[in-house]
């Protein structure tokens, strides 16, 4: 019988919720990439820039996010991301799905 790779399962679960987490972070206000990464790390949802940029690009291309450039007090201008109305609607749907799935898991586990 094959051994279960718990770390692999945990990684897959984390990958599945990172896009949801990004939308959740942006629902609190406009943010630029280092702030998003810091929020994910503070929540122990470790992500590197190389992982985050494709997610932001995909969400922007789906119309969930938009962005603006803002001058920085030091260094180059910063790209601030914000949720669009479509992004807020998608987040509301994901919130509902998350609650539904959490309840299903509680039932399965008998909790």
C-alpha positions as CSV (number, residue, x, y, z in Angstrom):
1,X,0.0,0.0,0.0
2,X,1.4,3.4,-1.0
3,X,2.2,5.8,1.9
4,X,0.2,9.1,2.0
5,X,2.4,12.1,1.5
6,X,0.8,14.5,4.0
7,X,3.1,17.4,3.0
8,X,2.1,17.1,-0.7
9,X,-1.6,17.1,0.3
10,X,-1.0,20.2,2.5
11,X,0.8,21.9,-0.4
12,X,-2.1,21.1,-2.8
13,X,-4.7,22.4,-0.3
14,X,-2.7,25.7,0.2
15,X,-2.4,26.2,-3.6
16,X,-6.1,25.7,-3.9
17,X,-6.9,28.6,-1.5
18,X,-4.2,31.2,-2.3
19,X,-6.3,32.9,-5.0
20,X,-9.1,33.1,-2.5
21,X,-6.7,34.6,0.1
22,X,-5.4,37.2,-2.4
23,X,-9.0,38.4,-3.1
24,X,-9.7,38.4,0.7
25,X,-6.6,40.5,1.4
26,X,-7.5,43.0,-1.4
27,X,-11.1,43.3,0.0
28,X,-9.5,45.1,3.0
29,X,-8.0,47.8,0.7
30,X,-5.7,48.4,-2.2
31,X,-2.3,46.8,-1.9
32,X,0.9,46.3,-3.7
33,X,2.8,43.0,-4.1
34,X,5.1,43.1,-1.1
35,X,2.2,44.0,1.2
36,X,0.1,41.1,-0.2
37,X,3.1,38.7,0.4
38,X,3.6,40.0,3.9
39,X,-0.1,39.5,4.7
40,X,0.1,35.9,3.4
41,X,3.3,35.3,5.4
42,X,1.8,36.8,8.6
43,X,-1.0,34.2,8.2
44,X,1.6,31.5,7.7
45,X,0.4,31.0,4.1
46,X,3.9,31.2,2.7
47,X,4.1,32.6,-0.8
48,X,7.0,33.9,-2.9
49,X,6.8,36.7,-5.5
50,X,7.2,34.1,-8.3
51,X,4.0,32.4,-7.1
52,X,2.0,35.6,-6.6
53,X,2.6,37.4,-9.9
54,X,0.9,34.7,-12.1
55,X,-2.1,34.7,-9.7
56,X,-2.4,38.5,-9.9
57,X,-2.0,38.5,-13.7
58,X,-4.6,35.7,-14.0
59,X,-7.1,37.5,-11.7
60,X,-6.5,40.8,-13.6
61,X,-7.1,39.1,-16.9
62,X,-10.3,37.6,-15.5
63,X,-11.5,41.1,-14.6
64,X,-11.4,40.4,-10.8
65,X,-8.6,43.0,-10.2
66,X,-7.5,46.3,-11.6
67,X,-4.4,48.3,-10.7
68,X,-2.9,51.7,-10.7
69,X,0.6,53.0,-10.5
70,X,1.6,55.2,-7.5
71,X,4.8,57.1,-6.9
72,X,6.9,55.7,-4.1
73,X,8.7,57.8,-1.5
74,X,11.8,55.7,-2.3
75,X,12.4,53.7,-5.4
76,X,10.3,53.1,-8.5
77,X,6.5,53.6,-8.7
78,X,4.4,50.9,-7.1
79,X,1.6,48.9,-8.8
80,X,-1.4,48.9,-6.4
81,X,-4.0,46.2,-7.0
82,X,-7.7,46.6,-6.1
83,X,-10.8,44.5,-6.4
84,X,-13.3,45.3,-9.2
85,X,-17.0,44.8,-8.7
86,X,-16.6,41.4,-10.5
87,X,-13.8,40.6,-8.0
88,X,-16.1,41.5,-5.0
89,X,-18.8,39.3,-6.4
90,X,-16.4,36.4,-6.9
91,X,-15.1,36.8,-3.4
92,X,-18.7,36.7,-2.0
93,X,-19.3,33.5,-4.0
94,X,-16.0,32.0,-2.7
95,X,-16.9,33.0,0.9
96,X,-20.1,31.1,0.5
97,X,-18.4,28.1,-1.1
98,X,-15.8,28.0,1.7
99,X,-18.5,28.0,4.4
100,X,-20.4,25.3,2.6
101,X,-17.2,23.1,2.2
102,X,-16.2,23.7,5.8
103,X,-19.6,22.5,7.0
104,X,-19.4,19.4,4.7
105,X,-16.0,18.5,6.1
106,X,-17.3,18.9,9.7
107,X,-20.1,16.6,8.8
108,X,-17.8,14.0,7.3
109,X,-15.5,14.1,10.3
110,X,-18.4,13.9,12.7
111,X,-17.5,17.2,14.4
